[in-house]
Amino acid sequence: MTLFASSALAQVEHNFIVGPNNTTCDSLKTEKVPDLIGLVRSTKFRIVEELKVSRYKVPRHVWFYSCDGKTGYLIVRETEASEVLFEGVGKEDWNTLLNSKDPITYYENLKAKYSQN
């Protein structure tokens, strides 16, 4: 009689903070920048996500940029010639917009919330 011993290797998950790796967003300075949207787009972020909403309504296209995965910048194309930027947008708000059945109405709520900042 032969007995086989088997061992399972378990992968251990650790909680640790990942520093900036292949990003330049950790040193992003937004004070007194004339083209803040251009600066955000030219910076390397850990998270860059986008949502195409509508060709004819506001918003048309939305991008989320985050360095830490918790907050970030929201760039919104409202018309063909107009884009706006919101700073300090929470990842939870972005995820809600991304998964919303009515992103146009939810965007109006986000716009009101982050325009006050």
VENJO-V699323 format. One line per field, one symbol per residue. psi: psi as a letter, one per 20 degrees, with the letter a starting at -180 (. if undefined). A space follows every 50 residues. Layout:
psi=???
//
This chain:
psi=pppppqpppppppqoqpprpokrjihjppiplohmhghgghiqoqgpoqq ppfqiirpqgqpqppphijgraqoppohrhjpqqppqkpqhggghgghjq imhgghghgggggihi.
//
